[in-house]
Amino acid sequence: MGRKDAQLHALPVDHYRKQIGKQNKKQTTTNVKELRKHTETKSSSSKLYKDVKVVVGGFAVAVLLAYGLLFLWLFDSKAAK
């Protein structure tokens, strides 16, 4: 006659693999939540930096344009004398 262990429905190795799978699933769900938070904060902050870059860039172009016009006006007035 057979042993009692031969009539088990699930082998101990299968049970062990299921436990490992459950642990991995718990870890991946927490990682997904953290990754989602990180991408949301990154996307919102990058929009802010884009707006700041546009404003500062526009101001810098305006200042350089005014400086260039004043330089040409001063250079032109000295050449006329």
Secondary structure, DSSP 8 states (H G I E B T S, - for coil): ---GGGG-SS-HHHHHHHHHHHHHHHHHHHHHHHHHHHHHHHHHHHHHHHHHHHHHHHHHHHHHHHHHHHHHHHHHHHHH-
